[in-house]
Amino acid sequence: EEISGYFEGVYDLYSFKRNSVKLRFCHYPMIAWESSRHESILVCGHIHDKREGLEYEMFSKVPYAFNAGVDVNGMIPVTLSELIKNNDAFYGTVLNENEQRELMKKCMMFEEMS
């Protein structure tokens, strides 16, 4: 059955910017994406809650890449801020304290505009 009629859009890769927050969405994880070196945020899935292999290594080391899988996020939808906190708890914090604080400020600005 064609499911695209149930959604506003179906994309392999989707990007947008709100205020100063650039977001990129993809089903699969990537180690580099447009503006990844300039604090663009990647939200992806596919790997669930694996604690081994290349995917786990990636999320343990690549800043601004976050796993949106429900198994890492309490099996419920979460805000961007909650997504980041859940990933930090699961993979460990990749950003230093100042970078983390700035990212959370951006997320709060993003969420206020939703």
C-alpha positions as CSV (number, residue, x, y, z in Angstrom):
1,E,0.0,0.0,0.0
2,E,1.2,3.5,-0.8
3,I,1.7,5.3,2.5
4,S,2.9,8.7,1.1
5,G,-0.7,9.9,1.1
6,Y,-0.8,9.8,4.9
7,F,2.1,12.3,5.2
8,E,2.8,15.8,4.2
9,G,6.0,14.6,2.6
10,V,8.2,11.5,2.3
11,Y,12.0,12.2,1.9
12,D,15.2,10.2,1.8
13,L,17.0,13.3,3.2
14,Y,15.3,16.4,4.6
15,S,16.8,19.7,5.8
16,F,15.5,22.9,7.2
17,K,16.6,25.8,9.4
18,R,14.6,27.6,12.1
19,N,16.2,30.6,13.8
20,S,19.9,29.6,14.0
21,V,19.3,25.9,14.2
22,K,20.0,23.8,11.1
23,L,18.5,20.3,11.1
24,R,19.1,17.4,8.7
25,F,17.0,14.3,8.9
26,C,17.9,10.9,7.4
27,H,16.9,7.4,8.2
28,Y,20.5,6.2,8.1
29,P,23.4,7.6,10.2
30,M,26.2,9.7,8.5
31,I,29.6,10.8,9.7
32,A,29.4,14.0,7.6
33,W,26.5,16.0,6.2
34,E,25.9,19.5,4.9
35,S,27.2,22.0,7.5
36,S,28.2,19.2,9.9
37,R,31.4,21.2,10.8
38,H,29.2,24.3,11.6
39,E,26.9,22.9,14.2
40,S,24.2,21.5,11.9
41,I,22.3,18.8,13.7
42,L,21.8,15.3,12.2
43,V,18.8,13.4,13.4
44,C,18.7,9.8,12.2
45,G,17.5,6.3,13.1
46,H,18.1,2.8,11.8
47,I,20.6,1.5,14.4
48,H,18.2,1.2,17.3
49,D,20.0,0.7,20.7
50,K,23.2,-1.1,19.5
51,R,26.1,-0.7,21.8
52,E,28.7,-2.2,19.4
53,G,30.0,-1.7,15.9
54,L,30.7,1.3,13.7
55,E,27.4,3.0,14.4
56,Y,27.9,3.0,18.1
57,E,31.5,4.3,17.6
58,M,30.1,7.1,15.4
59,F,27.6,8.3,17.9
60,S,30.2,8.1,20.7
61,K,32.5,10.4,18.8
62,V,30.7,12.6,16.2
63,P,29.3,15.8,17.6
64,Y,25.8,17.0,16.5
65,A,24.7,13.5,15.3
66,F,21.8,12.1,17.3
67,N,19.9,8.8,17.2
68,A,16.1,9.3,17.0
69,G,15.4,5.6,17.5
70,V,12.6,4.9,20.1
71,D,14.7,2.4,21.9
72,V,17.2,5.1,22.9
73,N,14.4,7.6,23.7
74,G,12.2,5.7,26.1
75,M,9.8,4.4,23.3
76,I,8.0,7.7,23.1
77,P,8.3,10.8,20.9
78,V,10.7,13.4,22.3
79,T,11.6,17.1,21.8
80,L,15.0,18.0,20.3
81,S,16.3,18.8,23.8
82,E,15.2,15.5,25.2
83,L,16.7,13.7,22.1
84,I,20.1,15.2,22.9
85,K,19.9,14.4,26.6
86,N,18.9,10.8,25.9
87,N,21.7,10.4,23.4
88,D,24.2,11.8,25.9
89,A,22.9,9.4,28.5
90,F,23.2,6.4,26.1
91,Y,26.4,7.2,24.2
92,G,28.2,9.6,26.5
93,T,28.6,13.3,26.0
94,V,30.6,14.2,22.9
95,L,30.6,18.0,23.3
96,N,32.4,19.9,25.9
97,E,30.4,21.7,28.6
98,N,30.3,25.1,26.7
99,E,29.3,23.5,23.4
100,Q,26.6,21.5,25.2
101,R,25.2,24.6,26.8
102,E,25.1,26.5,23.5
103,L,23.5,23.6,21.8
104,M,20.8,23.4,24.5
105,K,20.1,27.1,24.1
106,K,19.6,26.7,20.4
107,C,17.3,23.7,21.0
108,M,15.2,25.8,23.4
109,M,14.9,28.6,20.8
110,F,13.9,26.0,18.2
111,E,11.3,24.4,20.5
112,E,9.8,27.8,21.5
113,M,9.1,28.5,17.8
114,S,7.3,25.1,17.2
